[in-house]
Amino acid sequence: MHIHNLGEWQHSHHFHVEDTHGERNTRYVIALTVTMMVFEITAGWVFGSMALLADGWHMGTHAAALSITVFAYWYARRHKDNPRYSFGTGKVGVLGGFASAIALAIVALIMALESIQRFFAPVEIQFNEAIGVAVVGLIVNLVSAYMLHGGRGHHHPGHDHHHEDHNLRAAYLHVVADALTSLLAIIALTLGKWAGWVWMDPMMGIVGAILITRWSYGLIKDTAGILLDSADDDDIAAIKKTIEADADNRITDLHMWQVGSNRYATIISVVTHFPKPPEHYKELLKDFQQLEHISIEVNHAKGDPCLT
């Protein structure tokens, strides 16, 4: 049997985040970060400063993490029509955010270990040179954070948002973490120079590592839940209540998972004495606008119905 106009019965699986503004600004931020990295490494080599060299390579790790963000956008866009991805490439950005969050946690761990080591083995600090570099680093990272914040909306580090782009959120957290590190370094170095509190330098490093770890944990928790197909219990209960309020319907199986930014797919099995076409049950769920992909299985119950 040949069915005409088959296309009208099919639908798109484009659940990935199309954020050309955020992707473009992330590219600019990578260029800024790499420029700052080259400047610090060159200055460290010329002036013989280990602190400058270390911070330069630190900037390099963030440039690599930001590159994950751009790669995720490119990959999701390129493969959006690839039939191998059953529900599209909406999770590529989430995976990019998860990978960047892991990188952020590793940076925080290295910061903490190095800071603890400096408590027991203090290094000689060239205060004027170090403060100057930290100020330049802070300016670069504040500019970068401003550029990325424009693509994210008004979200705060570590805060849970169901509507946001986790990929861009990860990039934003990386530059905010760098800005925080520079700010804490300026405070510590200034106190070390004028008050002789050299111990403030490693102390601020530990404080920064704790805050960055907290942001990283929040992002890992959000993205891991999506990657593992977790669903909100309240949403599942509301869907079940809506369908079971009609006739004598009973839901025997319900799966719901996220396929993009605030976009969900669901598979529902219904048992009823009064079976109707799947479109009827989809119509019952019309107010659940986050459901982009609904599959309904209707089973005719045996025996006499309780309702008339």
C-alpha positions, 0 to 999 in steps of 0.5 A: 500500500502506498501512502501519499503525503507521508511527510505530513505525518513525520516531524522534526527531531531538531531539539539542539540549542541554536545559539549563534550569538553565544557560539560567536561570542565563545569564539571571541572569548577563546581568542582573548584567552589564548592571547592572554595565555601567550602574553603571560607565558612570554612575559614569564619566560622573559622575566623569569617568573614561574608565577606568570608561566603557571598562570599562562598555562592555567589560561590554556586549560580554560581555552581548551575547555571553552573549545569543547563548547564551540565543538559541541555547537558545531557537532550538534548543528552538523548532525541535526538531521543524522538518522543515527541519533534517534532523538536528534542532537539536543544532548550534545550541548549537555554533554559539552557542559558535563565535560567542561564541568569535569574540567572545572572540577580538575582545575579547582582540585589543582588550585587547592593542592597547590595552595596547600603545598604553598602553606608548607613551602612558601615561594618568593612572590614578585608582588608588583609584577604579579598584581599587574598580571592579575589585574590584566587577567581580571579585566580580560575575564570580566570582558569575557564573562560579559560577552558570554552572559549576553547569550545566557540571559540573567542566570547566576553561577551554579543556579539551576535553570531548566530553560538554559543552554548548559553548554554556554553555562559551562563556558560562562562558569570557566571565565567567571572562575578565572575572574574570581581567581584573579580577584582573590589573587589581587586581594591576597597579593595586596595584603601580602605586599602591604601587611606582610600576610604572605599566607593570604595567597594560598588561603585565597587559593583554597577559598577560590577552589571551594567556590569553583568546586561548588559551581562545578558540582551544580553543573555536573548534577544538572547535566548528569541528570539529563544525560541519565534520562532522569525526569521530574516526579511532579511532571510525571505525576501531573501527566498521569493524573491528566490521562487517568482523569479521563474515562477509566484510563490507567497508565501502566508504563510511563517513560519521560526524558529530556531531549533538548533544552526544556524539551521532553519525549515520553512513551505512555502505555494506557489500559482502558475499557474505552480505547480511543485513537492515540490522538485523543490522549495526545490532545489531553496532554496539549497543556504540557508544552514541553512534550515535543515527542509523544508515543501512546500505546493503548491497550483494551482492558478485558472484563466488564468496565466499572464505569458506564 
